[in-house]
């Protein structure tokens, strides 16, 4: 027999998890300063928007992923090793 309390608890946990993950899905809000998109410098899981292989912010699977970008103050991307204003293949 299936334990009813276990089944109800599992269902509630699943609903809570889905609701929480939906709150963070999508692109990061645009900053309120002059910015540029800088590709290839974000850590895994810290990108600000979608990539060619992922659809949401915070979903890059590798450090310095060439198609993952983050917002940086305008003019600072070129100063970073590996930084580019265009996606890398």
Secondary structure, DSSP 8 states (H G I E B T S, - for coil): ---HHHHHHHHHHHHHHHHHHHHS-S-----SS-EEEEES---TT--SS--SS--STT---STT-TT-EEEEETT-GGGSTT-BSS---
